[in-house]
């Protein structure tokens, strides 16, 4: 049999290797042994090929002849085509092929397993599969030999090279699958692994290797799910297979936040991030069906994801009934989690504006409320900001997680102009009726009992909808999904409902009006929209007029009877008596005070009398043109800017040439100081430092008790130095959000993030 191998490859050497390198490589190759499952015969065949290669290349004359043939093959020369290589010390002489198209060696059938072993060590998995499968296919004599010689399987296999060939082919499938896995070709990797597993199962050999392959298939399954679901929607069969795999995994784990073992190696938090990434590959209908089933386990995470799917589907398809269903699910979730913001948005989309503003006030979504208040400054209520927030929340935080909605705009005007939506909202109960029927909304308690967690890992069931989570352990690739595939985790689980306004400047909002809690009907307007200015009006209720009867009294009332008049006089008499008693008590107490002062006079004050002059006030009156000092504890824009400037100066000192860290405890909280200390130590260890020039423009400050949120636009000019030489320069303007907390008489920064 002809094998495409050369002696240099067998020893893992270049053509110009020295004698010392040759001896060292030979020694290493002999010492290295294949897997323990191989038989002694297979190990011996491999060793024999290595020894033959060493014998040829260690003889200067033989090596020179072989090099000529090697070069002739490598460069296509027609010279030396008949050169031969004799292996004098080998049991048999081996001649190289004169065919220039294939530089290889001739081997016997018993040496095939040794050659396949070497090819596999060299990473030639496809070649091993080709040669090995040909051998397995052509050796049907194995089965007939078992029958003809009446040998037990174990006895026969122990006396042949057949099981070693089977093992080599299976291991080639395993290694090829792992290589394809690393290349991101997950379905191809699965096919390779399953092929190797089937070969071993068919032959009933090497159960330990079968288990190893099966373990890889389990770990590969999440990757396969992502790859299959990322396919175009017209490839229905493949995507259904991906959904089938996903259902298998969920059943084995016991749900999204279950603790069952699906043998993928993912813990609960990793799997939550996997689900978050998976959502980008599913349509809104697919997510609705998937998470609605999972929410019945029950599962708080699945319930929350179902809410998002219902809202997205209800808004995009003009089905407010789905939004109402989402609102009911949020009421159940609200017993353990703060979902008031989502409830307010659902109420808004159902035209229940009074309920929306009332529930919104209960929310603790700090950044979202700050944005809504900022956009509602000139309004008597929060509806303008809530409407503006709702549009961008739908587009940026909801739609982006559905592959068929990621590019869709969210317009409240178009939504409320939908005739189907209007008809449904007109049939809904009014705000007052809704309040009476669902008092649970106002009385939610979302703080779980102390020491308990609603989630096995202690994490919130709310994903961070505004950020894209990172799956660091799996290193899921960012598949180039058609049109809108994207995912990069960022830190993980800070809460999906923690939807912020992202600090962006929003200017446009659809024209809506909420008279009587519902949008104005546009069916009579020629362009489908009212001409009125786009503003949100407060609900006005009129007292119902009572019909008047023929005697001039409102219906349900009658004239006063004598009995009622007596009762009225009695009430007036009692009221007069109470007034008289009060006056008498006042007179007595005043008289007693005068008598007391006469009998028991107060001591006369010692010292000089108070000097009061008409031309000078007794106390200093401040200048009316001077600025009022802020009350103690309030954070003004100037104070906030001073805090930010102090921090930027401290950062410049810490990362500067002196690496001064003394200022960090004076401006940062203890929680984030270690991060900056680590960065400074890293810069110092590499002899690097920076110089900064900052310009700060404050945008707004929002304080609530001892905490405050500050947004500033910072221009940062940075020069990077290494070994005293400037290496880089950067000039950028960033919009930064700072979270401040009051400690003692000052403010400290407890967190900061770049908005855009």
LUMPABA-242489 format. One record per residue: residue in one letter; x, y, z of N, C-alpha, C in turn. Coordinates in pm, whole numbers, plus 50000, padded with zeros to 5 digits. Layout:
REM residues N
AXYZXYZXYZ ...
This chain:
REM residues 756
X500854988150000500005000050000500885012450000 X500445022449924501205034749911500635045350007 X501495051150089501065061250186501785074350156 X501055085450143501695098450114502395104050238 X503535098150271504345102450384505795103350340 X506535112450397507985112850374508675112250509 X509945109050506510675106550629510825119150714 X510915130550650511025142850728509735145450808 X508605142850746507335144850817507175134650929 X507625122350905507515112151009508245116551135 X509405122751117510195127251232509865141551274 X509045148351195508685162051229509835171651216 X510615170351107511815178451087511755186150957 X512445197650950512595204550822513715198250741 X513775202050615514785196150527516205199550573 X516405211050631517745215350670518085211750813 X517425202050872517685198351011519095193051028 X519705196451139521055191751169521005177551226 X522175171551240522245158051296521755157851440 X522085168251515521645168851653520125169951662 X519535178051575518075179051571517455165751531 X518105158751440517605145751396517575135951513 X518665135251589518715125951702517695129751810 X517575142651837516635146951939515195143951899 X514865146551773513505143851726513195128951729 X514145120851690513945106351693513695101651836 X514495106651928514335102752068512965106752121 X512535118952088511225123552135510095115352076 X510185111951950509105104551884508995090351937 X510125084451972510095070852026509495070752166 X509825080952243509325081552380507825084252383 X507335092752294505915096052290505125083852245 X504085080652321503265069052290501845073552257 X501155066152172499755069452142498845065952260 X497555067252241496585064652347496695050352397 X496295048452521496445035352585495535024852523 X494515029052446493615019052387494275011252274 X495385016152219496025009352107496724996552155 X496744986852067497394974052098498904975352084 X499654965952145501124966152127501544965051981 X500764958051900501104956651759501054970151688 X500044978251719499934991451658501085000451701 X501424999951829502545008051879503845003751813 X504004990651794505224985351730505314989751585 X504184989651512504184993751372504575008451359 X504065016651447504435030851446505925032651474 X506425025451573507835026551608508735022251493 X508295011951420509105006951309509245017551199 X508175024551168508245035051065509145046551110 X509095050051237509955060751288511425056651279 X511715044051313513095039251307513615038951164 X512775034951069513205034450930513515048450878 X512685058150916512955071950874514265076850934 X514525073351058515775077851123516995071351058 X516875058651022518005051650960518385058250828 X517405061650746517685067750616518305081450634 X517725089750720518185103550733519465104750815 X519795094850895521035095550973522245091050893 X522025084350779523135080450691523345091650590 X524505098250589524715109650499524475106350353 X524925094650309524765090950169523305088750135 X522625081050220521205078450195520395091450203 X520755100050297520015112550311520215121550190 X521435121750135521695129950017520845125349900 X520795112249880519965106849770518495110049793 X518065108549918516655111149948516315125949932 X517275134549969517035148949954516865152849808 X517635146449718517495149449575516095145649527 X515645134049567514295129949528513235139049590 X513465142849715512525151649786512405165049715 X513565170849676513565183749608512975182549468 X513265171349402512695169349269511175169149275 X510665162849377509205162649393508655176349432 X509395183149520508915196049570508895206649462 X509895206849372510005217349271509655212549132 X509205200149117508755195248988509875192248893 X511085190048945512215187048856512075173048800 X512565171248677512505158148615513785150248637 X514745156148705515975148948732515815139948852 X516605129748853516665120448965515335113248990 X514575111348886513285105148906513415090348936 X514535084848900514715070648925515545067949050 X515815078549128516605076549248515855067849346 X516585059749416515985050749515516655052749647 X515955048749750516485049749886516455035849946 X517595031149983517685017850042517825019250192 X517105011450264517185011350409517944998950448 X519265000650464520094989050485519844982150616 X519574989650718519394983550849517994978550874 X517104981450782515724977050800515594962650757 X514554955650804514374941750765514204939950616 X513584949650551513384948850406513794961950346 X514174961250217514504973650147513224980250100 X513204993750109512025001350074512395010949964 X511655010649853511955019449740510895030249730 X511355042149704510415053149686509855052949546 X508705058549531508025058849402508695069049311 X508835065349186509405074749089508375084549036 X507125082549075506075091649030506225105049103 X506435115649025506655128749086505405134149153 X504235128749118503005134249171502775129749315 X503515119649363503245114649497504525110049562 X505015118049654506175114149732505665106549853 X505935093649859505405085649967506245073449992 X505725064350074506425052050108505465040450091 X506035028850061505245016650051505255009550185 X504085004850227503974997750354503164985150334 X503344975850426502524963750424501214966550496 X500274957350486498974959250548499074959950700 X500014952350756500174952550901500754965850950 X501464972650861502034985550899501074997250877 X499904994250822498955004950793498555012450919 X498295005151027497865011751149498935021151201 X500225017351186501315026251227501355038851144 X501155037351011501145049050924499965058150954 X498785052150979497615060251013497805067651145 X498485060951238498765067551365499625079951345 X500655078651262501545090051237500805101151163 X499995097451064499215107550992498265114951087 X497675107651180496775114151274497535123651366 X498745119651408499555128551491499955141151415 X500045140151282500395151751200499175160351167 X497985156251212496775163951186496135161251052 X496525150450984495945147050853494695138450874 X493675144450937492495136750974491695132150853 X491545140850753490795136850634491475125250563 X492785125350556493525114450491493385101550571 X493415102550703493215090650786491835084750762 X490825093350753489465088450729489355081850592 X489995087650493489935082050358490575068150354 X491805066950405492505054150402491855044050497 X491465048750616490875039550712489525034350670 X488675043050614487355038450569487475028850452 X488435031150363488655021650254489015007950309 X489865007950410490264995250470489064988350535 X488284995850611487144989850680486084984950582 X485914992150472484914988150372485364975650298 X486624975050263487134963850184487394951350266 X487424952650396487734941050479486474934650534 X485614931050444484434923450484484804909450529 X486054905750503486524892550543486524891150695 X486504902450766486544901750911485334894250964 X484174898050912482954891550959482934876850918 X483294874350792483304860450746484344852250821 X485464858450858486494851150932485994847351070 X485214856051130484664852651261483814839951252 X483004839351146482124827851130482884815451087 X483824817450995484554805850940485414799151047 X486064806851128486964801151228486284799251363 X484994802951367484224801151491484944807451611 X485444819551587486174826551691485254836451763 X485484837751890484794848251963485314861851916 X484494871851928484884885151881486164889851951 X486234887852082487404892552155488674885552108 X488574872352085489754864852041490214869451904 X489244871651816489624875651680490224889751678 X489564898751750490044912551751491424913651814 X491704905051912493014905551976494124900851883 X493754893451779494774887851690494844895051556 X494204906851542494224914051415494414928951440 X494704936051330494874950551338493554957851319 X492464950551299491174956551270490714966351379 X490714962551508490244972151609491114984651617 X492424983251589493274995151590492905004751477 X492554999051361492115007551249490795014451285 X489865006951346488595012851388488835024251487 X489715021751583490015032051683490635044351618 X491545042351524492215053651459491215062051381 X490315055351308489295062651232488375070451326 X487955064151435487065070951530487755082951594 X489025081251631489755092451690489995103551589 X490175099851462490305110051358489005118151347 X487865111151356486585118151356486485127551477 X486935122751593486885130951714487745143451700 X488985141851654489875153251641489425162751530 X488915157051420488405165551312487215173651361 X486325167251440485195174551495485625185951586 X486635183551667487125194151755487765205551675 X488445201951568489055212251484487975220751418 X486925214351366485825221751306485085230051410 X485015224951531484405232351641485145245451664 X486485244751668487285256751687487125266651572 X486835261551454486655270051336485255276051329 X484375272451422483015277651422482075270251328 X482475258551279481615250451190480975239551276 X479935243651349479405234951453478635222951399 X477855224751295477125213451239478085203451175 X479115208251107480125199251051480835191751162 X481125198551271481755191951385480855181051441 X479565183851450478635173851502478585161651411 X478595163751279478585152551185479825143951203 X480985150151218482225142551237482175134551366 X481745140751475481685133651602480685122151598 X479525124551539478525113951531478995102451442 X479765105551337480305094951252481245085951331 X482145091751407483045083751490482305075651593 X481295081551654480515074251754479765062551691 X479215064451573478485053651506479395042051469 X480625045151427481575034551392481865025851514 X482105032151627482405024551749481195016851798 X480005022851789478795015851832478505003851742 X478745005451613478494994451520479424982651548 X480664985651580481634975051607481604970551753 X480934978151839480894974551980482234975352048 X483034985352014484394986552064484594999752139 X485514999552233486045011552300484925020452355 X484245015352456483145022852517483635035952579 X484865036152629485385048452689485515059552585 X485935055952463486035065952357484635070452314 X483685061052314482305064852282481795075352382 X482075073252509481635082852611482315096352592 X483575096152552484295108652529483675116452413 X483325109252307482695115952193481325121352232 X480565113252310479235117652352479325130052440 X480325130652525480515142452611480755154952526 X481545153452419481775164852330480495168952258 X479685159152221478415162352154477495170252246 X477465166652374476655174052470477145188452483 X478465190252491479015203652506478855211852378 X478795204852265478645211752137477205216152112 X476255210152183474845212452153474425227152161 X474835235052262474455249252261474955256752138 X476155253352092476695259851972475865256051849 X475465243551842474645239051728473315246451727 X472745248251846471465255251855471595269451798 X472655276251839472855289851789473045290151638 X473855280851587474125280851443472875277451363 X472085267951410470885264051336469825275051339 X469635281351453468615291751464469035304551393 X470335306251371470805318151300470625316951149 X470225305251101470025303450957468845311950910 X468765314850779467625322350727466305315450760 X465255323250771463965317850813463375308150713 X463825308650586463275299350488463845285250503 X464905283550581465445270150607464725264550729 X463475261050707462585257350817463045244650887 X463435234650811463765221750871464965222850965 X466005229850921467185231051006466885239251132 X466085249851117465775258051234464875250451331 X463995242051279463175233751367464025223851444 X465095218851378466005209951449466695217351564 X467065229951539467655237851646466695239951762 X465415242751732464425244151838464225231051912 X464285219851839464155206751904465295204352002 X466525207651961467655206552052467455215352175 X466925227452153466715236652264465715231052364 X464625225052313463645219052403464255207452481 X465115199652417465785188752487466625194152603 X467385204452574468245210352678467405215852793 X466325222752761465475228552865464835217752951 X464415206852888463815195952964464845189353056 X466065187653006467095181453088467505190353205 X467485203453183467865212753290466715215653385 X465495212853342464345216153424463915230553411 X464155236653296463755250453272464945259553256 X464655272153227465715281953201466595283853324 X465985284653440466775286353563466835273553644 X466615262253576466685249353644468115245353676 X468235235753765469565231253809469875217153760 X469085211953667469375198853611470645199053528 X471175187153500472445185953428472185181653285 X472395190753191472295187353049473655183752991 X474685183153076476045179253041476695188852941 X476175201052935476785211152848477925218452917 X478015217153050479035224253124478645238353162 X477415242353134476955255953165476265256153301 X476675265353388475935267053512474715275853487 X473985279153592472725286453575472965300153512 X473965307353561474225320753507474695320153362 X475545310253330475985308853191474805305953099 X473895297453147472755293853063471815305753045 X471675313953147470865326053131471445335253024 X472765336553022473395344652918473235338052781 X473275324952778473055317752652471645320552599 X470655320152686469275323052645469155337452597 X469845346552665469805360552622470395362052483 X471465354852454472055355552320471145348852218 X470505338152259469655330552170468475338752119 X468005348152198466825355752161467015363652032 X468245367352001468495375251881468245367051754 X468175353851766468015345251649466575340251633 X465685343951725464305339251723463355350751686 X462285347251615461265357151582460385359551705 X459555369651696458695372951809457685361751835 X457195355251730456255344151748456955332251811 X458165329251766458915317951822459215320251970 X459595332352006459865335152147458585334452230 X457495339352175456225338752247455865324352280 X455905315552181455545301552203456525294652297 X457815297252278458835290552359458735294452505 X458735307352533458805311852672457465310452743 X456365310652668455065308652732454965294452787 X455465284752712455475270952761456395269752883 X457575275952876458525275052987458005282053112 X457185292353096456695299753213455735291453297 X455235280353243454285272153316454975262253410 X456295262153415456985252153498456705253653647 X456695264553717456795278453670458245283253670 X458465294353599459805299953588459675315053574 X460245322353670460135336953668460845342953548 X461995337353511462735342553396461895340953269 X461345328953250460525326553131459295335453131 X458725337853248457555346653256457915360753210 X459055365553257459475379053218459755379853068 X460395369653012460665369652868459375368352789 X458405361152844457095360352779456445374052775 X456585381752882456035395352887456605403752773 X457905403052755458535410752647458025406152511 X457885393152492457385388052364455945392452341 X455125392252446453735396552432453645411452398 X454445419552466454425433952437454885436652294 X455985430152254456505432252119455505427852014 X454925416152035453965411051936452675419251937 X452215422852056450985430752064451125444251999 X452255450852020452445464151962452685463351812 X453565454251768453925453751626452795448451540 X451945439651595450865433851517449505440051549 X449495450651630448235457251661447265448551738 X447785441051837446945432251917447075436152065 X446355446352109446475450752249446045440152350 X445305430052306444935419252398446175412252452 X447205411052368448455404852414449145413752516 X449065426952497449665436152594448915435252727 X447615433652720446845432152844447235419152916 X447475408552838447935396052898449305398052965 X450175405552899451485408452958451335416253088 X450395425453090450175433453211449735424753327 X448875414953300448435405853406449595397453458 X450475393153368451635385353411452585393853495 X452685406753463453545415553542453015417353683 X451715417053700451145418153835451605406553921 X451685394553862452185382953938453665384453969 X454425389253871455855391153894456125402153995 X455235411854003455465423354088455475420254236 X455055408154274455085404554415456505402754466 X457455400354374458845397954415459845406854345 X459425414454248460375422454170459735435854136 X460565445854124460065459054086459845459453936 X458595457953894458245458553752457235469753728 X457255479853815456295490853799456495498253667 X457735499553623457975506553497457305499253382 X457485486053375456855478353269455335478953280 X454815478753403453365479853420452865493453370 X453595503853399453195517153352453185517753200 X454165511753137454225511852991453075503752932 X452755492452993451605484652945450315492552961 X450155499053075448945507153095448865518352992 X449985524452959449995534952857449545529352723 X450065517652685449695511652556448255507052554 X447645505552672446235502052679445355514452697 X445955526352687445195538652698444825542352840 X445355535452941445015537953081446055547553139 X445925560253103446975569953133447075573253281 X445935574153350445995577253493446695566053570 X446345553953537447005542553602448495542353567 X448835545853444450235545753403451055555453486 X450565567753504451315577553582451345573953730 X450275568053779450245564253921451235552953950 X451255542953865452155531653887453605535953864 X453805545153771455165549653742455815555853866 X455035562753947455585569154067456095558854167 X455635546354156456075535954249457365529254205 X457785532054083458965525254028460245530154094 X461215521254102462535524754151463575524154040 X463115524653915464035525253802464565539553793 X465665541753857466165555353883466455562953754 X467195556753664467605563853543466415566353450 X465535556553439464365558353354463485569753405 X463275570153535462465580953592463115594553570 X464435595053581465125607753558464905612553415 X464975603353320464745607153180463305611853159 X462355604553216460935607953198460635621553260 X461175624153378460945637153441461585648453361 X462755645653307463455655953228462635659853106 X461985650053043461205652852923459785657652954 X459435658353083458095662853121458155675553205 X459215683353191459415694953277458295705253264 X457805707553143456795717953119455385712253114 X455195700753174453885694253171453405692053314 X452085692553335451565690253471451705675853517 X451995666553427452185652653467453355646753390 X453555633753403454715627053342454395620453209 X453205622753156452805615753034453685619052912 X454065631552888454915634052770456225626352775 X456875626552891458125619052902457905604152894 X456795599252951456505584952945456235580452802 X455505588652726455245585252586456535584852505 X457365594852525458645595252454459515583352494 X459535580452623460335569152671459805556052614 X458475554752606457875542252558458315539152416 X458325549352329458725546952190460155541952180 X461035548352252462435544352243462715531652323 X461945529252427462065516652499461665504952410 X460585506552337460145495852247461195493252139 X461715503752081462665502051971464025496952019 X464545503152126465925500252168466035488852267 X464975486252344465085476252449464215464052426 X463225465052342462325453652319462535447852180 X462315455852076462385450651940463745444951905 X464795450451961466145446351921466445431751957 X465625425652040465855411752080465065401851994 X464435406551888463675397851798464205399751657 X464545388751591465195389951461464295396351357 X462975395151370462075400751271461595414751308 X462035420151421461595433551462462755443051487 X463975438351474465125446351517465265459351437 X464755459651315464845471851233463535479651229 X462565475351306461245481751302461195493751396 X460545504451350460355516251431459135514551521 X459095521851630457965521351722457295535051726 X456085535851677455345548551671454035546951746 X453885554151856452625553851929451485559551845 X451795569251762450765575251676450175564651584 X451015557051517450515546751426449795535651503 X450305532651621449675521951701448265525851741 X448095537951795446765542151839445845545551722 X446405548051603445575550751486445015537951425 X445515526551467445035513651416443585511551460 X442695509051363441275507351393441025495651488 X441785484851470441625473251557442015476551701 X443085484251716443515488351849442475497451913 X441955507051835440965516251889439725508951936 X439275499351856438065491951894438275484252024 X439455478452038439715470752160439825479852282 X440515491152267440695500152380439375506552422 X438475509152326437185514852361436375505252447 X436615492252431435855482352507436465479652644 X437655484852671438295482752801437615491052908 X437655486753034437105495053142437945507553160 X437305517753220437995530453241439045528953350 X439795539753370440845539553473440275536653611 X439145542953643438585541253776438185526753799 X437555520553697437155506653710438375497653719 X439395501053643440615493053647441245493453785 X441245505353846441845506853978441085498554081 X439745498654072438945490954167439135476054149 X439345471854024439445457653996440845452254021 X441855460654020443225455654036444005464154136 X443595463854263444335471754362445715466154391 X446005454354342447305448154371448445456554316 X448175463954209449245471654145449825481754242 X448965488254319449455498754408450155492954529 X449845480954564450385475554688451425464954669 X452125465154558453125454854533454255456054632 X454755444654670455975444154752456975435754677 X458005442154627458945435354538460235431654608 X460335433854736461555430054807461385416054861 X462175406354818462045392754867462435392055013 X461975381755084462335380355225463825379655242 X464265384455357465705384755385466255370755387 X467405369355323468075356455323467565347055218 X466585351255138466035342655035466295348754900 X466235340254802466425344954665465425337954577 X464875345154484463915339254392464585331054285 X465855331754278466605325054172467635315954236 X467845303954183468795294754245470155300654267 X470595309154179471935314754193471925328154264 X470725332454303470635345254372470615357154281 X470485355054150470475366454059469055370154026 X468875382553983467555387253944467135380653815 X465815378853799465365372653676465265382553563 X465575395253589465465405453484466795406653412 X466785404353281467985406053200468265420853180 X469495423753143469835437553105469475439452960 X468315445252935467855446352798468645456352718 X469225466152785469925476652711471335473052675 X471845462052727473215458352700473245444152647 X474315441052585474465427952526475435419752610 X474935409052668475725401552760476865394352698 X477885390852780479085383852735479015369652785 X479255359852703479355346052749480815342352745 X481555346352846483005344852843483415330252845 X482695322052921483135308252936482995300552806 X481935303652730481705296352606482395302652488 X482585315652494483145323152382482315320652256 X481015322652269480155321152153480565331152047 X480735327051923481085336651818479905345351784 X480205357151738479165366451696478825363351551 X477845354651530477515350351395477055361951309 X477495362651187477005373251097475605370251050 X474645371151142473265367751107472725377751007 X471825372750924471275381050818470595393250878 X471045404850838470475417850868470675422351012 X470415413651110470425418951245470865408851349 X471905401351322472455392551425473555399851498 X473445401551628474525407851704474395404051848 X475545401251911475565398752056476975399252106 X477235407452210478585407852264478555406552414 X477065393352594476915395952682477285409452747 X478735419152748479065428952849478715422452979 X478905427953081478735421353205477355415953217 X477095408453279475925401153291474745406353356 X474215402253458472855402953501472575414753589 X472295426053523471945437553605470475440653597 X469715432453528468295434653528467795439453396 X466925431053331466425435053202465465446353211 X464735447353317463815458353328464475471253363 X465755470853392466455483253425466715490953297 X465665494553230465805500953100465995515653120 X467085520553073467365534753087467095541852958 X467065554852967466885562952848468115563552763 X469165556852805470425556052734471085569552716 X470555579552779471185592552773471105599352639 X470335593852543470295599652411469305611152408 X469485619752313468595631152298467475627352204 X466295626352259465145622352179464315634752149 X463895636252027463215648651989461825646451935 X461525635051881460255633351813459405623351887 X458135625551890457215616151951455905617151876 X455195605951865453955605751792452885614151859 X451935618651781450875627151834449835618351901 X449715619652032448715611952103448025621052202 X446795618052231446055625252332445265615152411 X445215617152542444635606852627443395611952697 X442515618552628441265623052688440445610852725 X439975610952848439235599652903440055586752898 X441365587852906442205576052921442445568552793 X442025573552677442205566452552442675576052445 X443305571152340443745580052233442575585752156 X442765597752102441735603852019441545595651893 X440315593251859440045585751736440385594351616 X440995588251518441395595751399440605591351277 X439555583951299438855578351184438195589151098 X437875600951157437215611351080438175621451021 X439425620151048440415629750997440905624950861 X440975633750763441335629250627442715623250620 X443635627250707445005622050701445285612150812 X444255608250881444455597950983445035603151111 X445055616351135445625621651259444935634651292 X444725637751417444085650451455445005662051427 X444405673751409445185685751380445725692251505 X445255687651619445665694351742447145692351768 X447675701351851449105700751886449385687851962 X450495681251934450775668452000451085670152147 X450075669252229450305670052371449365660352440 X449685657352563448875648052639448025655952737 X446725654652728445815662252813445445654052935 X445225661453042444785654753163443325650853150 X443005639753215441605635453212440745645053293 X439585647953240438645656453312437355648653331 X436925648253453435675641553483434625652053520 X433435650553466432345659553501431375652253591 X430925659453695429935653253780428635651553701 X428045640053708426795638053633425695646953688 X424985653053598423875661753638422715653253683 X422175656653799421055649153849419755654653789 X418895646453742417605651153689416755657453799 X416005667753763415175675153860413735670453849 X413135668453965411735664053963410815676053948 X409535673453945408575684053916408465694154029 X408895690954150408805700254261410055708854273 X410945707354184412135715854188413285710054265 X413165697654320414255691254393414895680854303 X416185678954317416815668154241416215654854280 X416145645854181415595632754208416445625954314 X415755618954402416455612154511416515620754635 X416035633654631416015642254748414575647054770 X414225650354896412895655454933413045667655022 X411915675055039411945686555128412105682155272 X412625691455358412825688255498411475686955567 X411305676255641410085674055719410255680455855 X409155682355936409295687956071410265680256157 X410245667256146411175659356228412605662856195 X412895664356067414255667756026414625681756072 X413635690856075413925704456120414275704556268 X413585696256349413915695256492415345690256509 X415695680256432417055674956440418075685756403 X417735693756305418655704356263418855714556374 X417715718456444417845727956554418695722256666 X418545709356694419315702956800420805703456768 X421135701056643422545701356604423115715356620 X422325725656582422785739356596422965743156742 X422055738356828422175741356971423445735257028 X423725722856992424945716357041426185723856994 X426175728056868427325735456815427535748656890 X426385755756919426495768256994427025766057134 X426595755257199427095752157333428585749757334 X429085742557235430515739857227431305752757209 X430785761857127431465774657107431505782657237 X430395782657313430365789857440431345784357541 X431415771157549432355764957643433785768657607 X434095768857477435445772457434435795786757474 X434855795957456435115809857494435315811257644 X434495804057722434625804457867435995799457911 X436445788457851437755782857886438895792557851 X438765799457740439785809157702439845820657803 X438665825357849438615836457945439225832458078 X438895820358125439415815558255440925814058249 X441455808258140442895805958130443655819258124 X443075829358060443735842458052443775849158189 X442645848458261442595854458396443585847758489 X443675834758482444605827358568446055831258537 X446365833658411447715837758376448085851258437 X447145860658437447405873758496447625872758646 X446765864958713446895863158859448235856758893 X448645846958813449915839858838451095849358826 X451055858258728452165867658711452265877558829 X451085881158889451115890259003451655883459128 X451215871059151451605863859272453005857959260 X453375853559143454685847059123455395853759006 X455945865659029456575872958917457835865858868 X458135867058737459335861258678460555869158722 X461735862858736462955870158774463345880358669 X463885891958720464275902558630465585898958563 X465695900958432466895897658358468045906458405 X469185900258425470365907658467471145912158345 X471995922158362472805926958252472155938658184 X472855943758081472355955258010471195951957921 X470445962157887469315960157798469805958957653 X468955952457574469275950657432469295964257364 X470415966957296470555979757227469995978557087 X468885985257064468245984956933468175999156881 X468746001456762468746014656702467886014656577 X467296026056551466406026856436467156026256305 X468396031256303469136031756177469956019256150 X469956009456243470695996856224469805985256262 X469725975156179468895963456212469565955256321 X468775948356405469365940056512470145928156458 X469875923656337470615912556276471035916756136 X472065909856083472535913055949471545908155845 X471165917255756470265913655647471105911355522 X470985899655458471825896855341471475905855224 X472475907855139472305915955019471315909154927 X470245916254884469255909754797469825905354664 X470955910954623471545906954494472445894854507 X472755890854631473655879354649472905866454620 X473675856054581473085842954549472725835754678 X471585828954674471165821154789472055808854803 X472465805854922473245793654945472305781654946 X472695771154884471815759454880471645753555018 X470515747355045470315740955175471325729655193 X471615726955319472605716655350472175703255292 X473085696455220472795683155168472385682955023 X471945694154965471525694054826472745694854735 X472625688754619473715688354522473365697454405 X474045708554396473815717854286474665713954165 X474385720454051475175717853932476645721253955 X476875732454025478265736554050478985726454139 X478285721454241478895711554329479185698654253 X478225694654168478425682454090479615683853996 X479725695553932480855697753842482175697553918 X482155702754040483375702554121483765688154155 X482775679754184483065665654212483685658854091 X483115661453973483625655153851485035660153821 X485245673253835486585678853810487605672853907 X487205671254032488115665254131488475651054090 X487485643654044487775629954003488725629653883 X488485637953785489345637853667490775641953702 X490915651253793492255655153837492925643653914 X492135636853996492675625454071493105614353977 X492295611953874492665601653776493955605253704 X494085617953670495315622353602496525620553692 X496365623053823497475621153916497825606353929 X496785597953936497025583653958497705577053838 X497305580853717497855574853597498995583053539 X499395593553608500485601953561501845596153595 X502895603453570504255598153590504585595153735 X503865601053832504145598553973503255587654033 X502235583253960501345572554005500805575554147 X500315587454167499845591854298498435586654323 X498295577554421497005571454451496345577454575 X496955587654634496435592854761495045598854747 X494715603954629493435610754614492265601554589 X492495588854557491385579854523490385578354638 X490825576054764489825574354871489025586954900 X489485598354852488785610854880487665613754781 X487615606454669486615609254566485855596854523 X486405584754546485755572354505485305564554628 X484285556154609483885547054716484835535154721 X484795528154833485715516854852485485505854750 X484275504954694483965493954604484735494554473 X485015506654423485655507654291487105511854299 X487595514854418489015518654430489945507454384 X489685494554421490615483854377490775483054226 X489725486154150489835485554004490885495553954 X490825507654008491775517853962493175515354016 X493275509954137494595506254188495245495754098 X494435485854056494975475553968495445481153836 X494675490553779495085496653653496385504453669 X496495511853778497715519653801498915510453818 X498745499553893499845490153912500265483853780 X499285480853697499615475053566500395484953480 X499985497553479500685507653402502115509653454 X502245509653587503575511653646504495499953613 X503975487553616504815475853589505325475853446 X504625482453355505045482753215505665496253177 X506005504153279506665517053256505845526053162 X504555526253187503675534753106502965544753196 X502665556353142501845565953212501105574653110 X500215583053161499385591253073499315605453127 X499035614553036498705628253076497345631753017 X496555639153094495185642253053494965657353049 X494045661252962493475674752965491975673152947 X491205678053045489765675753045488995688853034 X487865688052967486875698852964485525692752996 X484835698253097483585692353147482435702053124 X481345696953066480105704453051478985696353115 X478355702053217477285695053288476005695153204 X475285683953206473995683153137472835683553236 X472835674453333471795675453435472205667553559 X471595671353671471825664853800470465660953855 X470345648553898469095643653956469425637254090 X468975643654198469295638854332468065632854397 X468255621754465467205615654545467825611554677 X467535619154781468075616554914469595616954911 X470245606154953471705605854961472365600754834 X471635599454728472205594854601471865604854491 X472695605054391472475614454282473005608354153 X472385612454045472815608453911473245620953837 X474455620853785475015632453715475405628153575 X474975635653476475355633053338476145645153289 X477335642553238478215653353191478845649253059 X479135659252978479855656952853481315660952877 X482195651052864483605652852899484465651352774 X485235661552746486245660452642487565656552708 X488135645452663489345640152724490435638952619 X491495646452639492665645952552493755638252628 X494175626952571495095617952641496365615952560 X497495616852628498785613352569499335601352644 X499685590852569500175578452627501705577952615 X502355575152726503815574552730504265560552772 X505395556352718506045544052761507545546252759 X508185543052873509625545352889509975559952862 X509055568852899509305583052885509065588652747 X508715580052650508485584552513506995583952482 X506495594152415505085594252378504835583752271 X503785575652296503475564552206502155566252132 X501245573552190499935574652126499255587352176 X498245591452101497495603652133496035601152100 X495135605752188493705603552164492935615652213 X491995620052131491125631352165489695626952141 X488905625752246487535621152230486625628452327 X485375629852286484355635952370483345625152407 X483135623352536482295612652586481155618352669 X480035611652662478905615052748478885604752862 X479155609252982479405600153093478325601853200 X477875590553252476915590453362477645586653491 X477575595353591478225593053720477155590453826 X477355580153905476485577254019477195581754146 X476575591054219477185596954337476425592654462 X477145591754572476545588654702477145597954806 X476315602754897476805611855000477415603855113 X478655607355147479355601155259479885612255349 X479315613155469479685624155558479195637355503 X480105646955491479755660155439480065661655291 X480525651155227480905652155087480245641455002 X480535642054874479985632554778481125624054722 X480835611154702481785601854644481165595554519 X482025591854427481575585154304481585570054330 X480415563754309480335549254329480205541554197 X480105548654087480025541953958480025552153846 X480515547753730480525556553614480445548053489 X479815553153386479695545753260479525555553146 X480055551553031479925559752910478585556752846 X477805567252821476475565352763476565563052614 X477275571252542477435569352398478755575452357 
